[in-house]
Amino acid sequence: MIPTITVFEWVPDFARGYVRDMRARWAFEETGQDYAVDVIDFDRVKSPAHRRFQPFGQVPSYRDDAVEIFESGAIALHIARAAPGLLPADPAGQARAEQWVIAALNSVEPYVMQLAVVDIFEADRAWSAERRPKVIEDIRGRLVDLSAALGDKDWLDNSFTVGDLTMVCVLRGLHDSRLLEEFPNLAAYVARGEARPAYARALAAHLADFAAEPVAA
């Protein structure tokens, strides 16, 4: 079977362009691999049938003739290993690319997601406003370190890799906060990622798959 990922049929406007199937789509586009999408709704994503492939009831999950996996980082790495384009040829370069995937997901994204919690998902909670300054402080700390690691390079290593793809996707979650503007090299880094033709194709496909907002019964 052609590699297939699960994607949502609809998400709110604020989430469009940020759902994690974007990471898989972008990886497919960068490596020139064909893929299919299994478009599902919120009921199906939590169903026992879907949880057989994604035990936490999320998207994306991935299936091909040999592999069934979940988690966007694992999926992006699997895609990167299947065809040239996102991993260096040498083992050391591959290891560095993989480390940046893990760094994006473990050392940066949890901080970015805390901002989404206080600003969107739990903005109505009494503690959110009090918590927000500490969330911003923690994100800045991570961005200081990442900015120093990037320096004046175009990419985190010698060329664009799956590590950059994952990191750019994570940092895009800060667009509305304007925090990236405090770090010109990181803002330019994200802009370079978004300017890649493969990213544009992935985003267009991601947006095109959304159905109209469901009508309440």
C-alpha positions as CSV (number, residue, x, y, z in Angstrom):
1,M,0.0,0.0,0.0
2,I,1.1,3.6,-0.5
3,P,2.2,5.2,2.8
4,T,-0.9,6.6,4.4
5,I,-1.2,9.1,7.3
6,T,-4.3,9.9,9.3
7,V,-5.4,13.6,9.2
8,F,-8.3,15.6,10.5
9,E,-11.2,16.5,8.3
10,W,-11.7,19.8,10.2
11,V,-10.0,21.8,12.9
12,P,-10.6,25.4,14.2
13,D,-9.1,28.2,12.2
14,F,-6.3,28.8,14.8
15,A,-5.1,25.2,14.4
16,R,-4.9,25.2,10.6
17,G,-1.3,24.9,9.4
18,Y,-0.2,23.7,12.9
19,V,-1.7,20.2,13.1
20,R,1.2,17.7,13.4
21,D,0.4,15.9,10.1
22,M,2.2,18.9,8.6
23,R,5.5,17.3,9.7
24,A,4.8,14.1,7.8
25,R,3.4,15.9,4.7
26,W,6.5,18.1,4.6
27,A,8.8,15.2,4.9
28,F,7.1,13.4,2.1
29,E,7.3,16.4,-0.1
30,E,11.0,17.0,0.6
31,T,11.9,13.4,-0.3
32,G,9.6,13.1,-3.2
33,Q,7.6,10.2,-1.9
34,D,4.0,9.6,-2.8
35,Y,1.5,9.4,0.1
36,A,-2.2,9.1,0.8
37,V,-4.3,10.5,3.6
38,D,-7.0,8.9,5.7
39,V,-9.3,11.8,6.6
40,I,-11.0,11.2,9.9
41,D,-13.3,13.1,12.3
42,F,-13.0,13.7,16.0
43,D,-15.2,10.7,16.9
44,R,-13.1,8.3,14.8
45,V,-9.8,9.5,16.2
46,K,-10.9,8.5,19.6
47,S,-12.5,5.2,18.5
48,P,-11.1,1.8,19.5
49,A,-10.3,1.1,15.8
50,H,-8.0,4.1,15.5
51,R,-6.5,3.6,19.0
52,R,-5.1,0.3,17.7
53,F,-2.7,2.4,15.6
54,Q,-2.6,5.5,17.8
55,P,-3.2,4.6,21.4
56,F,-3.6,8.2,22.5
57,G,-6.3,9.0,20.0
58,Q,-4.4,11.6,18.0
59,V,-3.2,12.3,14.5
60,P,-1.1,11.5,12.6
61,S,-0.6,7.8,12.5
62,Y,1.3,6.1,9.7
63,R,0.9,2.8,7.8
64,D,2.5,1.1,4.9
65,D,3.0,-2.5,3.9
66,A,5.6,-3.1,6.6
67,V,5.2,-0.5,9.3
68,E,2.4,0.9,11.5
69,I,3.7,3.8,13.8
70,F,2.5,6.9,15.5
71,E,4.1,10.2,16.8
72,S,5.0,12.9,14.3
73,G,8.7,12.7,15.1
74,A,8.9,9.0,14.6
75,I,6.9,9.3,11.4
76,A,9.2,12.1,10.0
77,L,12.3,10.1,10.8
78,H,10.8,7.0,9.1
79,I,10.0,9.0,6.0
80,A,13.5,10.6,6.0
81,R,15.2,7.1,6.2
82,A,13.1,5.8,3.3
83,A,14.5,8.2,0.6
84,P,17.2,10.8,0.1
85,G,16.7,14.4,0.9
86,L,16.4,14.8,4.7
87,L,19.3,12.9,6.2
88,P,23.0,13.3,5.4
89,A,24.8,10.3,3.9
90,D,27.3,9.9,6.7
91,P,26.4,8.2,10.0
92,A,27.6,11.1,12.1
93,G,25.5,13.6,10.1
94,Q,22.5,11.3,10.4
95,A,22.9,11.1,14.2
96,R,23.1,14.9,14.4
97,A,19.9,15.3,12.4
98,E,18.1,12.8,14.6
99,Q,19.3,14.6,17.7
100,W,17.7,17.8,16.5
101,V,14.4,16.0,15.9
102,I,14.5,14.9,19.5
103,A,15.6,18.3,20.7
104,A,12.8,20.0,18.9
105,L,10.2,17.6,20.5
106,N,11.7,17.3,24.0
107,S,13.6,20.5,24.7
108,V,11.6,23.1,22.8
109,E,8.0,22.0,22.0
110,P,6.9,21.4,25.6
111,Y,7.6,25.0,26.4
112,V,5.9,26.2,23.2
113,M,2.8,24.1,24.0
114,Q,2.6,25.7,27.5
115,L,1.9,29.0,25.8
116,A,-0.9,27.4,23.7
117,V,-2.3,26.1,27.0
118,V,-2.5,29.5,28.7
119,D,-3.5,31.5,25.7
120,I,-5.9,29.1,24.0
121,F,-6.8,25.8,25.6
122,E,-7.2,26.9,29.2
123,A,-7.3,30.7,28.7
124,D,-10.5,30.8,30.8
125,R,-8.8,29.3,33.9
126,A,-8.1,31.8,36.7
127,W,-4.5,30.7,36.9
128,S,-3.6,31.2,33.2
129,A,-3.0,34.9,33.4
130,E,-0.8,34.5,36.4
131,R,1.1,31.6,34.8
132,R,1.7,33.3,31.5
133,P,4.8,35.5,32.5
134,K,6.6,32.4,33.7
135,V,5.7,30.5,30.5
136,I,7.1,33.4,28.4
137,E,10.3,33.5,30.6
138,D,10.8,29.8,30.1
139,I,10.4,30.0,26.3
140,R,12.8,32.8,26.1
141,G,15.4,30.7,27.9
142,R,15.0,28.0,25.4
143,L,15.2,30.4,22.5
144,V,18.4,32.0,23.8
145,D,20.0,28.6,23.8
146,L,18.7,27.6,20.4
147,S,19.7,31.0,18.9
148,A,23.2,30.5,20.2
149,A,23.3,27.0,18.7
150,L,22.1,28.2,15.3
151,G,24.4,31.2,15.2
152,D,24.8,32.6,11.7
153,K,24.2,29.3,10.0
154,D,21.2,28.8,7.6
155,W,20.4,25.4,9.2
156,L,21.3,23.6,12.4
157,D,23.9,21.5,10.7
158,N,25.6,21.7,7.3
159,S,22.4,21.3,5.3
160,F,18.6,21.2,5.7
161,T,17.6,18.0,7.5
162,V,14.6,16.4,9.1
163,G,15.9,18.0,12.3
164,D,15.3,21.5,10.8
165,L,12.0,20.4,9.4
166,T,10.8,19.4,12.9
167,M,12.3,22.4,14.6
168,V,10.8,24.9,12.2
169,C,7.4,23.2,12.7
170,V,7.7,23.6,16.5
171,L,8.9,27.2,16.3
172,R,6.0,28.2,14.0
173,G,3.8,27.8,17.1
174,L,5.3,31.1,18.4
175,H,4.3,33.2,15.4
176,D,1.4,34.9,17.1
177,S,3.4,35.6,20.3
178,R,6.1,37.7,18.5
179,L,8.7,36.1,20.6
180,L,10.7,35.1,17.5
181,E,11.1,38.7,16.7
182,E,13.4,39.0,19.6
183,F,15.8,36.5,17.9
184,P,16.4,37.6,14.4
185,N,18.4,34.6,13.4
186,L,15.6,32.3,14.6
187,A,12.9,34.3,12.8
188,A,15.0,34.2,9.6
189,Y,15.5,30.4,10.1
190,V,11.8,29.8,10.3
191,A,11.2,32.0,7.3
192,R,13.7,30.0,5.3
193,G,11.9,26.8,6.2
194,E,8.5,28.2,5.2
195,A,10.0,29.4,1.9
196,R,10.9,25.9,0.8
197,P,8.8,24.7,-2.1
198,A,8.2,21.4,-0.3
199,Y,6.8,23.2,2.7
200,A,4.4,25.2,0.5
201,R,3.1,22.0,-1.2
202,A,2.6,20.4,2.2
203,L,0.7,23.3,3.6
204,A,-1.5,23.6,0.5
205,A,-2.4,19.9,0.8
206,H,-3.0,20.2,4.5
207,L,-5.4,23.1,4.1
208,A,-7.2,21.5,1.1
209,D,-8.2,18.4,3.1
210,F,-10.3,20.3,5.6
211,A,-14.0,20.0,5.1
212,A,-16.4,22.8,5.9
213,E,-17.1,23.2,9.6
214,P,-19.6,20.5,10.8
215,V,-23.1,21.8,11.2
216,A,-24.7,21.1,14.6
217,A,-27.6,18.7,14.5
